[in-house]
Protein backbone atom coordinates (compact mmCIF):
# COMPACT_ATOMS: atom_id res chain seq x y z
CA UNK A 1 0.00 0.00 0.00
CA UNK A 2 1.22 3.49 -0.84
CA UNK A 3 0.54 5.74 2.20
CA UNK A 4 1.14 9.49 2.39
CA UNK A 5 1.37 10.75 5.98
CA UNK A 6 0.06 14.32 6.25
CA UNK A 7 0.84 16.69 9.14
CA UNK A 8 1.07 20.41 9.73
CA UNK A 9 4.78 20.32 10.71
CA UNK A 10 7.98 18.38 10.10
CA UNK A 11 9.21 19.31 13.59
CA UNK A 12 8.63 17.45 16.84
CA UNK A 13 6.24 20.07 18.22
CA UNK A 14 4.44 17.60 20.50
CA UNK A 15 3.31 14.05 21.10
CA UNK A 16 1.76 13.74 17.63
CA UNK A 17 5.10 14.11 15.93
CA UNK A 18 6.75 11.66 18.33
CA UNK A 19 4.03 9.19 17.39
CA UNK A 20 4.60 9.78 13.68
CA UNK A 21 8.32 9.08 13.93
CA UNK A 22 7.56 5.62 15.32
CA UNK A 23 4.58 4.63 13.20
CA UNK A 24 6.18 5.70 9.90
CA UNK A 25 9.17 3.42 10.55
CA UNK A 26 6.86 0.50 11.36
CA UNK A 27 4.65 1.01 8.31
CA UNK A 28 7.75 1.06 6.12
CA UNK A 29 9.10 -2.06 7.84
CA UNK A 30 5.76 -3.78 7.16
CA UNK A 31 6.33 -3.43 3.43
CA UNK A 32 4.34 -0.29 2.63
CA UNK A 33 5.55 2.67 0.60
CA UNK A 34 5.55 5.85 2.69
CA UNK A 35 5.77 9.56 1.91
CA UNK A 36 5.54 12.59 4.20
CA UNK A 37 3.67 15.80 3.31
CA UNK A 38 3.60 18.83 5.59
CA UNK A 39 2.72 22.52 5.69
CA UNK A 40 5.70 24.03 7.50
CA UNK A 41 9.01 23.36 9.25
CA UNK A 42 8.27 25.01 12.60
CA UNK A 43 8.98 25.65 15.44
CA UNK A 44 12.59 25.96 14.36
CA UNK A 45 14.01 25.23 17.82
CA UNK A 46 12.50 21.71 17.90
CA UNK A 47 14.07 18.59 16.43
CA UNK A 48 12.78 17.29 13.13
CA UNK A 49 10.78 14.08 13.01
CA UNK A 50 13.27 11.27 12.39
CA UNK A 51 12.07 10.04 9.00
CA UNK A 52 13.57 6.97 7.30
CA UNK A 53 16.15 7.82 4.68
CA UNK A 54 14.91 7.92 1.11
CA UNK A 55 11.18 8.44 1.60
CA UNK A 56 9.62 11.30 -0.43
CA UNK A 57 9.06 14.47 1.63
CA UNK A 58 7.14 17.53 0.38
CA UNK A 59 6.76 20.88 2.15
CA UNK A 60 4.18 23.54 1.37
CA UNK A 61 6.56 26.07 2.89
CA UNK A 62 9.21 25.13 0.33
CA UNK A 63 7.19 24.21 -2.77
CA UNK A 64 4.14 26.41 -2.30
CA UNK A 65 0.63 25.02 -1.97
CA UNK A 66 0.17 24.20 -5.66
CA UNK A 67 3.58 22.63 -6.03
CA UNK A 68 3.22 20.48 -2.92
CA UNK A 69 -0.27 19.32 -3.92
CA UNK A 70 0.90 18.49 -7.46
CA UNK A 71 3.83 16.48 -6.09
CA UNK A 72 1.50 14.50 -3.83
CA UNK A 73 -0.94 13.90 -6.67
CA UNK A 74 1.83 12.68 -8.98
CA UNK A 75 2.99 10.19 -6.34
CA UNK A 76 -0.53 8.68 -6.53
CA UNK A 77 -1.08 7.53 -2.93
CA UNK A 78 -3.50 4.75 -2.12
CA UNK A 79 -4.31 6.50 1.14
CA UNK A 80 -3.68 9.67 3.12
CA UNK A 81 -3.04 9.29 6.85
CA UNK A 82 -3.72 12.79 8.18
CA UNK A 83 -2.93 14.29 11.61
CA UNK A 84 -4.16 17.85 11.38
CA UNK A 85 -3.31 21.00 9.44
CA UNK A 86 -3.30 24.73 10.11
CA UNK A 87 -5.14 25.75 6.93
CA UNK A 88 -8.57 24.12 6.40
CA UNK A 89 -8.58 25.11 2.71
CA UNK A 90 -5.30 23.27 2.18
CA UNK A 91 -6.60 20.27 4.12
CA UNK A 92 -9.70 20.26 1.90
CA UNK A 93 -7.50 20.21 -1.20
CA UNK A 94 -5.61 17.12 0.01
CA UNK A 95 -8.92 15.26 0.43
CA UNK A 96 -9.50 15.55 -3.32
CA UNK A 97 -6.43 13.43 -4.06
CA UNK A 98 -7.03 10.07 -2.35
CA UNK A 99 -9.11 8.29 0.30
CA UNK A 100 -8.11 9.55 3.72
CA UNK A 101 -7.97 8.45 7.35
CA UNK A 102 -7.72 11.08 10.10
CA UNK A 103 -6.20 10.44 13.53
CA UNK A 104 -8.11 12.53 16.11
CA UNK A 105 -5.34 13.17 18.64
CA UNK A 106 -7.26 16.01 20.31
CA UNK A 107 -10.40 18.19 20.12
CA UNK A 108 -9.89 18.99 16.44
CA UNK A 109 -13.06 20.65 15.17
CA UNK A 110 -14.94 20.35 18.45
CA UNK A 111 -13.70 23.29 20.59
CA UNK A 112 -12.72 26.91 19.88
CA UNK A 113 -9.64 26.85 22.09
CA UNK A 114 -8.95 23.11 21.89
CA UNK A 115 -8.90 22.79 25.69
CA UNK A 116 -12.53 21.67 26.16
CA UNK A 117 -12.42 23.30 29.59
CA UNK A 118 -14.37 25.95 31.49
CA UNK A 119 -12.10 28.14 33.64
CA UNK A 120 -14.89 30.09 35.33
CA UNK A 121 -16.44 30.12 37.85
CA UNK A 122 -14.30 27.04 38.60
CA UNK A 123 -12.08 24.92 36.38
CA UNK A 124 -13.96 21.89 35.07
CA UNK A 125 -14.25 19.90 31.83
CA UNK A 126 -16.71 21.18 29.22
CA UNK A 127 -19.26 18.65 27.98
CA UNK A 128 -20.97 20.92 25.41
CA UNK A 129 -21.15 20.18 21.71
CA UNK A 130 -19.34 22.69 19.51
CA UNK A 131 -21.56 25.35 17.93
CA UNK A 132 -22.50 29.02 17.95
CA UNK A 133 -23.35 28.76 21.66
CA UNK A 134 -19.60 28.45 22.28
CA UNK A 135 -19.26 32.10 21.26
CA UNK A 136 -21.78 33.07 23.95
CA UNK A 137 -19.91 31.08 26.62
CA UNK A 138 -16.38 31.97 25.53
CA UNK A 139 -15.86 34.98 27.83
CA UNK A 140 -18.17 34.16 30.76
CA UNK A 141 -16.73 30.64 31.05
CA UNK A 142 -13.12 31.68 30.42
CA UNK A 143 -12.74 29.24 27.51
CA UNK A 144 -9.80 31.09 25.99
CA UNK A 145 -8.06 34.46 25.86
CA UNK A 146 -9.52 37.95 25.74
CA UNK A 147 -9.09 38.80 22.05
CA UNK A 148 -12.37 38.81 20.08
CA UNK A 149 -10.35 38.53 16.86
CA UNK A 150 -8.80 35.28 18.07
CA UNK A 151 -12.16 34.00 19.28
CA UNK A 152 -13.90 34.48 15.91
CA UNK A 153 -10.87 33.32 13.88
CA UNK A 154 -10.58 30.09 15.84
CA UNK A 155 -14.35 29.55 15.83
CA UNK A 156 -14.43 29.62 12.03
CA UNK A 157 -11.29 27.49 11.77
CA UNK A 158 -12.78 24.83 14.07
CA UNK A 159 -16.11 25.01 12.22
CA UNK A 160 -14.28 24.33 8.96
CA UNK A 161 -12.38 21.46 10.58
CA UNK A 162 -15.58 19.87 11.84
CA UNK A 163 -17.01 20.00 8.32
CA UNK A 164 -13.83 18.40 6.99
CA UNK A 165 -13.99 15.54 9.51
CA UNK A 166 -17.19 14.40 7.82
CA UNK A 167 -15.31 14.07 4.52
CA UNK A 168 -12.74 11.58 5.79
CA UNK A 169 -13.30 7.93 4.92
CA UNK A 170 -12.50 6.94 8.51
CA UNK A 171 -11.38 8.57 11.73
CA UNK A 172 -9.26 6.73 14.29
CA UNK A 173 -8.47 7.74 17.84
CA UNK A 174 -6.75 6.47 20.96
CA UNK A 175 -9.45 6.90 23.61
CA UNK A 176 -13.09 6.14 24.15
CA UNK A 177 -13.55 9.73 25.30
CA UNK A 178 -12.48 11.22 21.95
CA UNK A 179 -14.50 8.60 20.09
CA UNK A 180 -17.59 9.67 22.05
CA UNK A 181 -16.82 13.32 21.22
CA UNK A 182 -16.68 12.51 17.52
CA UNK A 183 -19.95 10.59 17.59
CA UNK A 184 -21.58 13.39 19.60
CA UNK A 185 -20.59 15.75 16.80
CA UNK A 186 -22.28 13.68 14.11
CA UNK A 187 -19.57 11.26 13.03
CA UNK A 188 -20.86 7.77 12.35
CA UNK A 189 -20.02 5.04 14.84
CA UNK A 190 -19.05 3.01 11.75
CA UNK A 191 -16.38 5.52 10.71
CA UNK A 192 -14.93 6.54 14.12
CA UNK A 193 -12.61 3.81 15.40
CA UNK A 194 -10.90 3.51 18.76
CA UNK A 195 -7.95 1.14 19.10
CA UNK A 196 -4.87 0.66 21.31
CA UNK A 197 -2.29 3.43 21.20
CA UNK A 198 1.35 2.48 21.58
CA UNK A 199 3.97 3.24 24.20
CA UNK A 200 7.67 3.42 23.36
CA UNK A 201 9.32 0.35 24.85
CA UNK A 202 6.18 -1.80 25.04
CA UNK A 203 7.48 -4.19 22.36
CA UNK A 204 10.70 -4.70 24.29
CA UNK A 205 8.64 -5.32 27.40
CA UNK A 206 6.72 -8.09 25.68
CA UNK A 207 9.92 -9.63 24.34
CA UNK A 208 11.49 -9.50 27.79
CA UNK A 209 8.85 -11.84 29.18
CA UNK A 210 7.65 -11.35 32.73
CA UNK A 211 8.51 -7.70 33.11
CA UNK A 212 5.80 -7.33 35.73
CA UNK A 213 7.63 -9.67 38.06
CA UNK A 214 10.88 -7.82 37.41
CA UNK A 215 9.33 -4.45 38.22
CA UNK A 216 7.68 -5.92 41.30
CA UNK A 217 10.96 -7.22 42.65
CA UNK A 218 12.92 -4.13 41.64
CA UNK A 219 10.66 -1.61 43.31
CA UNK A 220 9.96 -3.51 46.49
CA UNK A 221 7.32 -6.04 47.48
CA UNK A 222 5.53 -6.91 50.67
CA UNK A 223 6.43 -9.92 52.76
CA UNK A 224 3.95 -12.21 54.43
CA UNK A 225 3.71 -9.91 57.46
CA UNK A 226 2.90 -6.89 55.33
CA UNK A 227 6.18 -5.09 56.07
CA UNK A 228 7.44 -3.01 53.17
CA UNK A 229 10.77 -4.30 51.95
CA UNK A 230 13.30 -1.83 50.71
CA UNK A 231 13.96 -0.51 47.25
CA UNK A 232 17.47 -0.54 45.91
CA UNK A 233 18.79 1.31 48.97
CA UNK A 234 17.54 -1.45 51.28
CA UNK A 235 15.74 0.97 53.61
CA UNK A 236 12.22 0.52 54.84
CA UNK A 237 9.70 2.49 52.80
CA UNK A 238 8.56 4.49 55.85
CA UNK A 239 12.16 5.45 56.65
CA UNK A 240 12.98 6.70 53.18
CA UNK A 241 9.63 8.45 52.67
CA UNK A 242 7.85 8.63 49.33
CA UNK A 243 8.91 10.05 45.99
CA UNK A 244 6.18 11.59 43.79
CA UNK A 245 6.69 12.63 40.18
CA UNK A 246 5.01 15.03 37.75
CA UNK A 247 6.13 14.92 34.10
CA UNK A 248 4.94 17.26 31.38
CA UNK A 249 4.31 20.76 30.16
CA UNK A 250 3.80 23.26 32.96
CA UNK A 251 0.59 24.96 31.96
CA UNK A 252 -2.18 26.08 34.34
CA UNK A 253 -4.58 23.40 33.08
CA UNK A 254 -2.01 20.68 33.82
CA UNK A 255 -2.90 21.16 37.47
CA UNK A 256 0.51 21.63 39.07
CA UNK A 257 -0.81 24.20 41.54
CA UNK A 258 -3.52 21.78 42.68
CA UNK A 259 -0.88 19.11 43.24
CA UNK A 260 1.27 21.50 45.30
CA UNK A 261 -1.73 22.44 47.44
CA UNK A 262 -2.64 18.77 47.95
CA UNK A 263 0.75 17.74 49.32
CA UNK A 264 0.41 18.98 52.93
CA UNK A 265 -2.68 16.77 53.20
CA UNK A 266 -0.77 13.88 51.67
CA UNK A 267 2.14 14.42 54.08
CA UNK A 268 -0.25 14.36 57.03
CA UNK A 269 -2.17 11.36 55.70
CA UNK A 270 0.94 9.23 55.16
CA UNK A 271 3.02 10.46 58.07
CA UNK A 272 6.28 10.15 56.11
CA UNK A 273 8.56 12.65 54.30
CA UNK A 274 7.69 13.49 50.70
CA UNK A 275 10.04 14.31 47.87
CA UNK A 276 8.21 15.73 44.84
CA UNK A 277 9.84 16.21 41.44
CA UNK A 278 8.25 18.42 38.78
CA UNK A 279 10.00 17.47 35.51
CA UNK A 280 9.17 19.78 32.61
CA UNK A 281 8.79 23.43 31.77
CA UNK A 282 6.22 25.90 30.54
CA UNK A 283 4.50 29.21 31.24
CA UNK A 284 3.29 28.20 34.73
CA UNK A 285 6.65 26.95 36.00
CA UNK A 286 7.68 30.09 37.91
CA UNK A 287 4.30 30.36 39.60
CA UNK A 288 4.43 26.69 40.60
CA UNK A 289 7.96 27.09 41.95
CA UNK A 290 6.95 30.08 44.09
CA UNK A 291 3.89 28.22 45.37
CA UNK A 292 5.96 25.13 46.15
CA UNK A 293 8.56 27.23 48.04
CA UNK A 294 5.83 28.68 50.26
CA UNK A 295 4.32 25.25 50.95
CA UNK A 296 7.73 23.72 51.64
CA UNK A 297 8.57 26.51 54.07
CA UNK A 298 5.41 25.88 56.07
CA UNK A 299 5.48 22.09 56.13
CA UNK A 300 8.28 19.98 57.52
CA UNK A 301 9.05 16.84 55.53
CA UNK A 302 8.10 18.28 52.11
CA UNK A 303 10.83 18.78 49.50
CA UNK A 304 10.29 20.02 45.93
CA UNK A 305 12.57 19.76 42.90
CA UNK A 306 12.14 21.50 39.52
CA UNK A 307 14.91 20.16 37.23
CA UNK A 308 13.33 21.47 33.98
CA UNK A 309 12.95 19.53 30.74
CA UNK A 310 14.73 16.18 30.89
CA UNK A 311 15.72 13.73 28.19
CA UNK A 312 14.37 10.21 27.92
CA UNK A 313 17.14 8.56 29.94
CA UNK A 314 16.74 10.94 32.87
CA UNK A 315 12.95 10.56 32.83
CA UNK A 316 13.40 6.79 32.86
CA UNK A 317 15.73 7.12 35.82
CA UNK A 318 13.16 9.19 37.70
CA UNK A 319 10.44 6.66 36.91
CA UNK A 320 12.69 3.90 38.16
CA UNK A 321 13.18 5.70 41.47
CA UNK A 322 9.72 7.14 42.18
CA UNK A 323 6.81 5.58 44.03
CA UNK A 324 3.96 7.30 42.18
CA UNK A 325 3.30 9.38 39.09
CA UNK A 326 0.70 12.10 39.62
CA UNK A 327 -1.26 13.40 36.61
CA UNK A 328 -3.23 16.34 38.07
CA UNK A 329 -4.59 17.58 34.72
CA UNK A 330 -7.67 19.74 35.14
CA UNK A 331 -8.54 19.70 31.45
CA UNK A 332 -9.86 16.49 29.83
CA UNK A 333 -6.64 14.99 28.46
CA UNK A 334 -7.49 13.26 25.16
CA UNK A 335 -5.40 10.29 26.30
CA UNK A 336 -2.47 11.05 28.64
CA UNK A 337 0.35 8.91 27.26
CA UNK A 338 2.62 9.59 30.24
CA UNK A 339 0.47 7.25 32.35
CA UNK A 340 1.03 4.06 30.32
CA UNK A 341 4.68 5.08 29.86
CA UNK A 342 5.05 5.11 33.64
CA UNK A 343 3.02 1.91 33.97
CA UNK A 344 5.43 0.09 31.70
CA UNK A 345 8.10 0.80 34.29
CA UNK A 346 5.98 -0.40 37.19
CA UNK A 347 4.82 3.00 38.42
CA UNK A 348 1.18 3.44 39.54
CA UNK A 349 -0.67 6.69 38.83
CA UNK A 350 -2.97 9.02 40.73
CA UNK A 351 -4.97 11.31 38.44
CA UNK A 352 -8.23 13.13 37.98
CA UNK A 353 -10.76 11.08 36.01
CA UNK A 354 -10.99 13.48 33.07
CA UNK A 355 -10.98 12.90 29.32
CA UNK A 356 -9.24 9.74 28.14
CA UNK A 357 -7.39 9.02 31.40
CA UNK A 358 -9.94 6.41 32.60
CA UNK A 359 -9.16 4.43 29.41
CA UNK A 360 -5.83 3.32 30.90
CA UNK A 361 -6.16 4.17 34.61
CA UNK A 362 -8.37 1.58 36.31
CA UNK A 363 -9.37 2.80 39.75
CA UNK A 364 -7.87 0.64 42.48
CA UNK A 365 -5.96 -1.53 40.00
CA UNK A 366 -2.98 0.42 38.59
CA UNK A 367 -3.61 3.53 40.66
CA UNK A 368 -6.45 5.71 41.84
CA UNK A 369 -8.86 7.96 39.97
CA UNK A 370 -9.91 11.19 41.70
CA UNK A 371 -13.26 12.79 40.77
CA UNK A 372 -12.65 15.25 37.94
CA UNK A 373 -15.89 17.22 37.54
CA UNK A 374 -14.87 19.37 39.25
CA UNK A 375 -11.29 18.43 40.21
CA UNK A 376 -10.44 19.29 43.83
CA UNK A 377 -7.41 19.38 46.13
CA UNK A 378 -9.18 17.05 48.57
CA UNK A 379 -9.98 14.49 45.88
CA UNK A 380 -6.42 14.41 44.53
CA UNK A 381 -4.81 14.15 47.98
CA UNK A 382 -7.10 11.26 48.90
CA UNK A 383 -6.20 9.41 45.69
CA UNK A 384 -2.45 9.86 46.31
CA UNK A 385 -2.66 8.71 49.92
CA UNK A 386 -4.73 5.68 48.94
CA UNK A 387 -2.06 4.62 46.43
CA UNK A 388 0.75 4.81 48.98
CA UNK A 389 -0.57 4.06 52.46
CA UNK A 390 -0.55 0.25 52.14
CA UNK A 391 2.76 -1.30 50.93
CA UNK A 392 1.05 -4.56 49.92
CA UNK A 393 -1.55 -2.77 47.80
CA UNK A 394 1.07 -0.46 46.33
CA UNK A 395 3.16 -3.43 45.22
CA UNK A 396 0.08 -4.99 43.60
CA UNK A 397 -0.57 -1.71 41.76
CA UNK A 398 3.00 -1.82 40.44
CA UNK A 399 2.44 -5.24 38.95
CA UNK A 400 -0.91 -4.28 37.46
CA UNK A 401 0.55 -1.07 36.04
CA UNK A 402 3.00 -3.11 33.95
CA UNK A 403 0.41 -5.68 32.91
CA UNK A 404 -2.07 -3.06 31.70
CA UNK A 405 0.57 -0.93 29.95
CA UNK A 406 1.91 -3.86 27.93
CA UNK A 407 -1.16 -3.91 25.68
CA UNK A 408 -0.17 -0.49 24.34
CA UNK A 409 2.40 -1.90 21.93
CA UNK A 410 3.15 -1.27 18.28
CA UNK A 411 2.08 -4.75 17.22
CA UNK A 412 -1.48 -4.23 18.49
CA UNK A 413 -1.59 -0.65 17.26
CA UNK A 414 -0.37 -1.43 13.77
CA UNK A 415 -2.69 -4.41 13.32
CA UNK A 416 -5.74 -2.30 14.17
CA UNK A 417 -4.53 0.63 12.07
CA UNK A 418 -3.86 -1.47 8.96
CA UNK A 419 -7.25 -3.12 9.32
CA UNK A 420 -8.84 0.33 9.01
CA UNK A 421 -6.55 1.29 6.11
CA UNK A 422 -7.33 -1.88 4.18
CA UNK A 423 -11.07 -1.43 4.73
CA UNK A 424 -10.96 2.11 3.35
CA UNK A 425 -8.94 1.12 0.28
CA UNK A 426 -11.18 -1.91 -0.32
CA UNK A 427 -14.30 0.27 -0.25
CA UNK A 428 -12.66 2.69 -2.68
CA UNK A 429 -11.89 -0.20 -5.01
CA UNK A 430 -15.49 -1.42 -4.83
CA UNK A 431 -16.83 2.07 -5.48
CA UNK A 432 -14.52 2.37 -8.48
CA UNK A 433 -15.67 -0.98 -9.81
CA UNK A 434 -19.37 -0.20 -9.43
CA UNK A 435 -19.08 3.25 -11.02
CA UNK A 436 -16.99 1.98 -13.91
CA UNK A 437 -14.16 4.25 -12.86
CA UNK A 438 -16.13 7.48 -13.16
CA UNK A 439 -16.63 8.49 -9.53
CA UNK A 440 -13.60 7.30 -7.61
CA UNK A 441 -10.36 9.18 -7.07
CA UNK A 442 -7.37 8.01 -9.16
CA UNK A 443 -5.40 6.06 -6.55
CA UNK A 444 -2.55 3.75 -7.48
CA UNK A 445 -4.16 0.59 -6.10
CA UNK A 446 -6.75 0.86 -8.83
CA UNK A 447 -4.34 1.04 -11.74
N, C-alpha and C positions, 0 to 999 in steps of 0.2 A: 504494500500500500504506500502511496506517495502522500505524505502528510506535511502540510505547511503549518508551523506553529506561529501564531500571531500574538504580539504583545505590544504594549505602548512603548516599552523601553528595552534596550539591550543591557542596561546596567542592573546590578543587584540592589534595587531600591527597597525591597522587602521580601517577605516570605514567598510571594508568588514567583519571583525570579529564582530564588533558591530551589523551589520545586521544579521549575522548568529545566534548570541545569541537570537535575537528576533524571527526570522523566525523558528528556530528549536523548540522553545517552542510552537509556534502556530501550526506547523505541528503535533506535538505530541498531542496537545489539540484537534485537528481535527480528531483524531482517527488513525493516521498513526504510524507505527513502525519506529523509527529513530535510526541511528547509526552515529558515527562521526569517520572519518578516516583522519589522517594527517601525514605529513612528519616529522615535528620537533616541539619542545616546546620552541621556541625563538620568540622575544628577552626576556631573562629571567627577565628583570626589568618591563615587562608589565603584567597586570592582565590576568589570563586565561579567556577564553570565559566561561560564566556561563551556563553550560550544565545541563539539567534536570537530577536529580539523577536516576541512574539505567540504563541509555542507554549505549549500548556497545561503547567503545572508543578504537581505535587501533592507535599506533604510530609507524612509520617506525624507528624513532630514538631509540625506546625501543625494538621492535621486530625484526628489520632488514627488508629489503625490502621483502624478500621471506615470512617471517613469517607474516608480516602485510597483504600482498596480499592473503595469504592462509586463514587468519582469515576472511577477507572480502568475499572471495569466499564461505567459509563455511556458512556464514550468509545468503547467497543467496538473495541479494537485488533485488527488482523489478526494481530499478532505482538508478543511481548515480546522485547527484546534486553537480556539481563540481564548484570550485571558484578559481582555479589556483594553480599550483604547481611549485616548483623550478626546478625539474628534468623532462625534457620532456620524457625520457625513462620510468620513473616510471609512469608518467601520461598515456603514451601509454599502459602500462601493465594494468592499471585500466580499460581502455576502452574495454579490452577483457572480462571483467567479467559480464557486464550488460549494458542495454541501458543507455545512459547518456545525461544529460542536463547541459550545461555550462552557467554560468552567467558572461557575459562580463562587469565587473565593470570598466575596463580601456582599454588601448590600447594594450591588450594582443595579441601578434603575429602580430602587425601592425606598430611597431616602435622600433628601436634599443634601444633607451634610455627610452622609455615609456612616454616621455613628449610631443611628437608630436609638437615640437616647434623649430623654428629657433631662435638662439640668435644673429646671425650676418647677415647682417650689423646692423639690428635692430631686436628687439624681436617681433616676430609675429607667429601666428599659422602656422603649416605646413599642407598643403593639399595634399601632395604627397602620392601615394600608396607605400607600403613597397616593397623593392626589392634591387637588387645589386646597383642601383643608390644611395641608401642611404649611401653606403660606400664612394662614391665619394663626397657626400655633407657633410659628418659627420664633418670634420674639418673646411672646409670653412664656413659652416653655423652655427658652434658652437652647434651641436646637442647634444653633450655629453662632456665627459672629454677628456684628452689628451693621454690616454693610448691606443696604438694600440691593445694590448692584450685584453683589456676590449671591445674595439669596435668589434673585430672579434668574441670574445666569445659570446657577447650579440647578434650579428647579427645571428649567427648560432642557438642560443637558440630561438630567436624570429621566425626564419625561421621554426624551428621544431614545435613551438607552432602554427604557422599559418597552417601548414599541419595537426596538430591534431584537429584544430577547424573544419575542414571539415569532421572529423570522428564522431563528436557528432551528436546525433539524433535531437537535437534542441539547439539553443542558445537564451538566453533571455537577455535583457538589459533594463536599466532604462531611456535611452534618445534616441530621434530620431537621434541625432548626432552619437552616437556609432552604432546604427542600420545601418545608412548610411555607416559608415566606414566598417562594416562587409560585407555589400552587395558590396561595392566598391572592396573589397578583395576577391570576388568570392563566398561568402556565398549566398545561395538561399534566396530570399525574403520569401519563404515558411518555412524556418527553422530558421530565425532570427526574434525573436519576441520582440516588445517593449511594456511594460505595466507599470502601475503606480507603482512607488517606494513607500516606506512607511516612515513616519516621526514618531518618538517616541512622543506619546501624541495625535496623530490625532484621535485615537479611543475615547479617553476621551473627545476630543473636540466635536465630533459628538454626544456623549451621553449627553454632557452638554447643547445641544440645540443651542441657538443663541449666540455663542461665539463672532461672529463678532460684534454684538451690544455691548457686554460687553467690548471688546477691544476698540471699538470706544469711549465709554463713559470713560473708564479708562484712555486712553491716551490723551484725549482732543479732542473736536469737535469744529466746527465753528458755531457761532450763525447767525442769519438772516442778520446781518450787516457785516458778514465776519471777525469779530474780533476773534482772537484765544483765546479760553478759556484755563484756566490753566490746568496743569497736577495735580498730587497729591499735589504739593506744593502751588497750587492756584495762581501762578504768571503768568503773561502774557508770551507767548512764546518768544517774542522779548526781554523781560527783563531777562529771564533765559538763553537765548542763545540756542544753539543746541548741542545735544550729538550724536556723530557718533561712530560707533563700527566696529572693525575688529575682526573676530574670526577665528583662524586656525593656521596651521603650518607656521612658519616664514622662508620661502624659497624665493630666489630671484624671482622665477616665480610666486609667489603669489602676487607680485605687491605692496608690502608695501611701497617701495621707491617712486613709482608713486603716491600713495595716499598721502604721506607726501608732495610731491612737489605740489600736486593739492590744498592743503588746504589754502594757502594764497589767491588763486583766489576765493575759496569758501567763505572765510572770507570777502573778498571785495564784492563779489556778493550778499551775504546775509546781510551784515552790522551788524551782531550780533556776540557775542563771540562764540567760538567753543571749545568744550571739546571732545577730541578724545581718545578712549581707544583701545589699541592693546592687545587683549587677546590671549595668545598663546606663543609659543617658537619655536626655531629652529636656524639653522646656520646663518640666516640673522638678527637675533634679535639685536645684538650689533651694526651693521651697521645702522639699522633702528633707533635705539635709538639715535645714534650720529647725524644722519641726522635730526631727529625730534627736538633735542636740538638746533641745529643751526637755524632751521626754527622758533622755538618758540622764540628764542632770538631776531630774527629780525622782528617779527610780533606780535604786541599787540593784545590780545584777542584770542590767540591760546594756548591751554593747552593740553599736551600729557600725557598719562598714559600707562605704560607697566607692568601690574600686573603678567605676566607669565601665565602658564597653570592654568586653573580654573576648578573646578568640575561643574557638571551639575546644581546644585542649584545656584551657583554664576553666571554662564552664564545666567541662566533664570532671575536672578535679574537684570543683565545688560541689557538683552533684554527688560525687563519690564520698564526700565528707559530711554532707548535710543530713539532717534527720527528716526534713519536710520542705517541700516546695509550696509556697503560698502564691495563689493567683487571685489577687483581690480586685480583678477587673469589675468596674461598675457598669460598663457598657456591655451589651450582649455580644461577646466574642463570637465571630462566625464559627470558629473551631477551637483555637487555643492549642496549637501544636506543641508548645513547651511542656504541657502536661504529659502526653505520651512519651516525649523525649526523656523526661525525668523518670517516668515509669519504667522505661527500658533499662534504666540504671538502678532500679529497685528503690525509687524515692516516691513515697505517697504524696498526695496533694490535698490541700485545703483550699477551697475556692467558692465564690458565689455561684449559685446555680443559674447562670445567665447564658443566653445564646446557645452555642453548640457545646459548651463545656459538659453538660450532662450526658453527651454522647459517649465520652470516654471516662468520665469520673462517676463511678458507681458508689453512691453514698454508703459508707460503712464497709466497703470492700477494698478499694485502692485509695481511700481517703475519705474526706467528709465534704458534703455539699452544704453550704450555708444559704439560707433563703436570700434570693436576689431581687425581689420586687416588693419593697425596696431593699437594697443592701444596707446592712447596719454594722456598726462596730461590735455590738454585742453578739450578733450572729456569727461574724467572722472569728471572734475570739473563742467562742464556744466550739466552733468547728476545729480550730487549731488545737485547743486543749484536748478535745476528744481523740484526736489523732495520736497524741503524744503521752497521755497520762498512763496508759497501760502498756508496758513493754511487750507483753505477749501479743496483744492486739496489733501493736505497731509493727512487730515482726511479720505477722500475717498479712498486713497491708503491703509490706514490702514485697512479699512473694506475689501477691495478687497484682500489684502494680506492674511487675514484669510480665506476668502471664497475659494480662489484658493488653499491654502495649505491643506484644509480639505480633498481634494480628495486623498491626499497621505496617505491613512490609510491602516492598515493591512488587513481589510476586502476586499478591492478592490485588493490589492496586492496578497493576498492568493488565491482569486477566479481565477485571471488570471494565476497565477503560476500553480495551480492544473489542470487547463484546459489544459495547455501545458503538464504537467506530464501524465495526463490520455490519451492524444492523442498519446504520445510516447509509453506508455505501450500497448495501444490498437493496434497500428501498429505492435509492436513486437509480440503480440498474433496472429495477422492475418498472419504475415510472418511465424510464427511457424506452424500455421495450414496449410498453403499452401504448405510448404516444407515438411510436415509430420514429423516435429521435427528435421530435419537434419541440417538446416542452422542457426537456431536461438540460442542465448545464453541461458544457463540454468537458467532462473530467476524464482523466487518462484511463481509468479502469474500464471505460466504455469503448475505448478505441478498438 
